[in-house]
């Protein structure tokens, strides 16, 4: 199906650029081999909360970095209150009245709370020295307004992440900003703190301050945002009033899917009746819960099947894979492999049980670019290949030869550095590393992201072959077509919880989009849980 066309701005939206406090006009930004922003136009009005949405790679982070002086655009211009501006560094954007709160707290952990709030603009006494008494008093008053009861003299690192995020918010709004950019601000907050944040956003709006709000949580967007801008693949897709855009349409714009044939007949949740009775699962996870990330996740994987794990950005897909592999600490939950419950779930215990994870970010969490293809492949298998602490080179060469041929890894030799290979061949090296352990369960997190079409087809074919050979495969993909074509069943996540499960004829694009767009989580019996719609 053809993706929906870009939706033109309403006349009133286009005309409103004259009153915009911050604008990006036809902005482009390129990196080697990548166009991150392609002729993007965006405007932010005074006194509005504006949602910026899009999947991974849509260009949200790049646009924010252009607006805040981290990147300089390669084309187009920025304007504040109608005047052209050029920011060579973030400090200049801050001086112009743009404050940013990042998902990862970017303060100074060893400094006090008060010093972090007033860093670079500390109140001074008549001798030019820092007036600590005044600084502590003003910091305390500011934090009180955010519902934070903490000694301003305490070192920041002694506070919880949620409280640190509130300190970052206090700093951002205390600098007389015209624009406050919030990048996933609720990711580390408790529900009580989220309510405080929303109250603060309301106060900012009342003061005429513009808020650019980036979040993957639909309920939040529809609760507090006035307008929305959708980016996809570095291009501007839509800007308009959020109240005029239903969730299905918003999701379709983000993913590039046509909803002309989407049916409203509901979603069959969870596996077809009798499915689980037919076979015994290789892996069963029950009640996986990790604070602020996963909420009572339960899944089963069967030998010879590919289970798809779907969801929008931030739904908990990668966190679920990491939990299954022991890489994400859990507060509660149980994991059973081949009938044996893992008493202590760690990466080493998961590997011993036969679980292997191919991570989403192969460069940061997978390959070791400075090591050879051979060294990268045998890295995980070293304990099995060693005897009395000595690793047999002959065994290494035999394993490497087998998997380089089977996966058709293109390298000048096994001794070539893996960092010199193409993205597709790096991905195959990672697959070889885990396959040589002969796992029972293979967790694949975005296995085809960032590789060319030919390599993508080869990886997809290999996944099918592995399933036919009896391996249980969990496939995470942001590509809807890849998920539907490659998976036997699809478990859909939303907000770190299971939203529904598709099987049989329900593994289809329209059904998947309905679950992705819905805001009410599914109960175990498939019925939607009661949840008040903020709209």
N, C-alpha and C positions, 0 to 999 in steps of 0.2 A: 504494500500500500504506500501511496505517496505521502510524504510528511505534510502536515498542514502548512499553508503559506503563512508568511509573516503577516501579522494583523496590523494594519495602519493605525496610527494614533488617531483618537477622536479629535475633532477640531479644537475642542476646548483644551485638550491635553497639549496639542501642538502650540496653541496660542499662549499657553501658560509659561512657555520658556522665558518670556520677558520678565516674569516674576520669580524665576528660578534662582535659588541661592547658590546652587552648584550645578554646573553643566559639563558634560563631555560631548563634544561635537565631532562626529566622524572620526573618532579615535581609533587608531590601529596600533598594534604592538606585535612585533615579530621576534622570534628567537630562532636559532639555527634549526632549519627544517620544520618549524612550527609557526603558524599564524595564530597567536593567542587571542588577539582581538582584531576583528575585521570590520572596519567602518562602523563602529558602535556609537550611537547617539543616546544620551541619557540625561535626564534632568531631575533635580531634586528641589522641591518647593519648600519654602519656609513653613514651619509648623505642621509638616506632614510626617507620617511614618511610612516609609517606602520599602517594600519587600524586594529583594534581589534574589532570584531563584534560578536554578539550573543544576544539571547533574555534574559529576566529575568531569573536568576538562571543558566546561561550558565557557569559562573565562571570568567567573565571578572574582576570584582572588586576584587575577591580573588587573581587572578594572579597579578594584579597591586600591591596589598598589600604585596604579597610575594616579588615582584621585588623591592619594596621600603622599606622593612624592618619592615613593620607593623606586618606581620605574618612570622613565620619561617616555612619552608616547613617540612612536615613529611617524605618526601622521595625525592630523586633527589638532584640536585645541581644547583647553580647559578654560572655563569662565566662572568667576564668582561674582554674584550680584551684577552681572552684565559686563564685567571687566575681564579681559584675557589675563590669565595667570600662568606662570611657569614655575613649577616646583623642582628644584635641583636635588632636594633632600627632604626627608620627612619633617625636619624641624621647621622648614619654611611653610609647609602645609599647616603645621600646628600653629605657627605664628599668624597664619591667615584665618584661623578659626575652625580648623578641621581636627577633631579628636577621634581616635580609633580605639575600640576595645576588641582585642583579638581573642580567638578561642583559647589559645594558649596564653596564660598570664605573662605579660612582658614587663614585669617590674623587677626590682632588685631585692632578692630574697633576704639578704643579710641586713638590709636597712630596716629601720622602724616603719610602722604603718604611716606615721605622720610624714616622715622624710619621703616616702614613696609618693604620697599624695601631692606634696609641694616641691618635688624634685625639680631643681632648676629655677624655682621662683619662691624660695623660702623667705618668709617675712624677716626683716632685718630691724635691729634696734638703731639708735642714733649713732652708734659707733661702727655701723656697717657689719656687725656680727649677727649670726642667726639668732632670732628671738624664739628660743625653744618653747618658752611658756606660751606665747601667743600661738605658735605653730601647733602645739599639742591641743590647745583649747579649740582652735578653729577646726582642726582635724576631727576632734571628738564631736563637735556640733554638726559637722558635715556628715559623719557616719551615723549619727543619731537619726538624721533625716532618711537614711536608707535602712533603718531598723537594725543596724549593726552595733552591738554592744561589745566593744573591745577596747583595751587600753592602747591608745595611739602610740605609746612608747614601745610596744612589743615588736620584736623582729617579725617581718612579714612571713618568713618561712615556718614560724611556729603556728600559723593559722591553717585551717583547712582550705582546700582548693576553692570551694564555694565562697568562703569569706574573702579570699584573695581576689576573686573575680569581682566581688562587690567593692573592694578597695580600688580596683582598676576603674570601675564605673564611677566611683566618687571622684577620682582624679580627672577622668575625662570630662565630667560635667562641671568641674570647678574652675575651668580655665576660660570661662566666658566664650565657649564655642558656639559657632553658628551652625555647625554640622557635627553630629555624632554618628560614627559608623560602628555598628555592632555586628561582629562576625561570630555567629553561633554563641551568643552570650549566655544561653541557658544550659549549655552542655554539662556544666559542672555544678549547677544550682539545685538545691532542694526545692520542693513545691512552694514552701513559704517564701524562699528567696526569689523565686520566679514571680510570685505575686508582687513582691516589693519592686522588682525590676519593671514590671508592667505599670505600676503606679508611678515610678520615676519617669517612664517614657511618656505617660500621660501628662505629667508636669512639664516635661520638656516641650511637648507639643503646645501646651497652653502658653508657654513663654515664647513661642514662635521659632523654636529651634528645630531644625530638620534632622530626622533620624533615618539613616539607611540601615535596614535590618536584614541580615542574612541568616536564614535558618532553613533546615529541611523539615521542620515540624509544621505540618499543615494547620493544626489547631491554633498554634501560636500566630501564624500569619493571618488567618481569618479573624482572629480575635483583636489584633492590635494594629494591623496595617491598613492604610487608606488606598494606596496604589501598589502595583506590582510591575516589575520589569523582568522579562524572561530572556535569558541568554542560552544559546545552544551552539556548540562548536565555535565559540568565539564571535558569534553573530547575534545582533539584536533581533529578537523574534516578536516581542509584544511589550507594549506599555499601556496600562489602563487601570481603571478602578477595579480593585479586587472584588468588591461586592457584585460587580457585573459578570464575574468569571466563576463558573462552578468548578469544583475540584477536578472533575473528569477532564474538562477542557484544559485546565492548568497543567495537569499531568501529561496530557497529550502534547502540549507545546514543549514541555521540558524534554520529553523523550523523542519527539519528532514522529508521532504516530497519528494516523488519520482515524478519527472517531465516527466517521459517517455511518459505519455499519455496526457500531457498538450497541449491543442489546442491553436492556435494563432489567433482564429477567432474573438477576441475582446470581450468586456464586455458590457452587457446590463446595463446601468446606470440608477438609479432611478426606482421607483416603476412602475409596469406594468401600461399601460395606462388605466385609469378608476378606478384604485384601490382606490384612495383617494375619488372618488365620491361615492363609495359604502357605506362608513361608515364615521361617524364624529369622528375625533381623540379625545382621552381623553386628550392628551397633545400635544401641538404644540410649538416648540421652533423656533424662527426666528432670524437669524443674530447674534447669540451669538459670541461675540468678547471679548477677554481678551488679553492684550498686551503680545506679544511673546509666547502666549500659544494657543489661539483659534482664528480662522479667519473665521467669517461669517458662523458659524455652524447652519444648519437648519435641524430639525428632527421632525417627528410626530410619536406618539405611539397610537395604537388603543386598545380598550378593548378586552381582550381575545387573544392577540397575544404576541409572544416573539420576540422582535426586537434585533437582534445581532449587536454589535458594534465591528467591527474588525479593525485591524491595527497593525503594528509592534510597538515595544517598542519606546515610545516617540512620538507616532502619535497623542496623545491628547485624548485617550479613557477615562482615569480616570478624566482628567480635564473637559471633557464634562459632565460626571456623576456628578462631584462636582458642575459644573455650574448649572445643572438642579435642584440640591438640595439646591442651594443658598450658598454653601460652598466656591465657587470661585467667587470673585468679578469680575464683568463684566464692560467693557467700554461701551458696547452697546448691544442691543438685547432685545427680548421680549419673555415672556413665558406665555402661556395660558393653563389653566386647566379647563376642562369642560365648555369652553366658557368664562371663567372669566380670564382677564389678571391680572397677579400679578404686582401691581404698584411698589412694592419694594421687590426685590428678596433676601430674607435672609433665613437661615436654618429654623427659626421659621415660616416664612411665607410659605415656601415650605411644611413643615409638616402640617400646618393648611389646606393647599390646597389639601393634600392627597398624597404627594410625600415622599417616604422613600428611604434612601440610605444605602445599605450594603457595607461598604468601602473595598478596596483591602487589606489593612493591618489591620486585625482584632485585632492584639495585640496592635498596636500603636493608632488606631483610633476607635476601636470598644469595645471590652470587657474591663471590669474593673476586673482584675484577683483576686484582694483581696476581692471582693464582692461575695456573693452567687449567685447561679443560679437564685433564685427567684428575688433577687435585680437587677440583670442584665436584666432580662426579663421585669420587670415592670418599669425600669428606665425612658423610654420615655413616659410611660403612666401615670406617677405620677400626672400631672395636672388634668387628667380626672378622676382619682381615688380618688381625695381629695375633701373634703367638709369642707369649713371654715378652710382650712389649715391642716385638719386631714385626713390621708390616712387610708382607711379601709383595715385592714389586711385580712378580709374575702374576699373582692373583689380581692385582690392580689392573694390569694391562689387559688381562682376559676380560674382566668386567667392563672396562672402558670400551674395548673393541666391540663387545656384544651390543652395548647400548648406543654407541655412536653409529653402528650400522642399522640397528633397529629403528632408531629415531631419526636417522638420516641427518645427523648433525654435521654441518658443513664447517670444517676447520682445516687449516693447512696441515695440522698434526695434533695429536692429543696434548702436545706441549705448548700449543699456542695459548696466549693469555685469553681468558674468557671475556675480558673487557673489550677485546678487539673484535668480537663476533657481533653479528646483527642481533636485534632484539629477539627475533624468533628463535635463533639458535641458542641464545642465552636461556630462553625459556625451556628449550628442549634439554639443555644441560641440567637445569634444575629438576626437570621431570626424571631424568636419568638418575640423578642423585637419590631420589626417594624410591624409584622403582627397583633399584638394585638391593633395597632392603626387603623386597617381596612383601609389601604391605597388604593388609586385608581391606583397609579403608584409605581412600585417597581423597583429600580435601583440596579442591582447586579453586583458588580465589582470583577471579579475573584472569584466567590462563591465556587469553588471546589479546589482552589489552596491550596496545603499543607495538604490535607486530604486523607485518605486511599481510596482504590477502592470501598469498600462497602459503606462508608459514601458518597462518590462521587455519586454513583448510586442513593442513597436515596435523596440527594439534587436535582439531575437532575429530578427525578420522582416528587418531590415536586413542582419544577418549572412548570412542565407540568400540574400538578393538579391545581395550582394557576391560570394559564392561562385559563384552561377550566372553572374555576369558574368566569371568566370575568375580572381578574386583568390584567392590562397592564404591561408588564415586559420588562425591558431593560437589556440585558445580555452581559456583557463584558467578553471575555475569550481569552487567548493566545493559547488555545488548538483548533486547526482548526476543528478537528472532533466534539468536543463539540459544537462549534459555528454552524457548518453546520447541525448537527443532532438536535440541540435544538432550532434553530431560524427559524421563518417564513420568515423574511426578514433580510438582513444584510446591514448596512451602514458601508462603509469602510472609515477610516480616514487616512490621511497622512500629516505630517507636520502641524497638528492642523487645517486642512481643510477637507471638505468632498471630497473624491476622487472618489466615485461612490456608487451605491446602487444595490444590487442583490435581485431579487425576483423570485418566481416560480421556473422554471427549472434552472435558473441561480445560485441558491443557491447550489453551487457545489465547490469541492476543486480546480479544475483547474481554474475556473473563479475567485475565491477568490485570488488565487496565482497570477494571471495576474494583478489584481488591486494592490495587495501589492507590486509587483515588478516594476510596471510602475512608471515613475517619473513625468508625466504630470498630474496635477489635472484636474478633470472633470468639465465642465461647467454645468449649470443648464439644458441644453438641451441634456446632455449626451455626447457631443462632447469634445474631449480633448482640453484644452486651449493651445494656442501657448506658448511654453516655450523652450528656447534654451538648448539643451543638452550640458553640459560642456565637454563631450567627443566627 
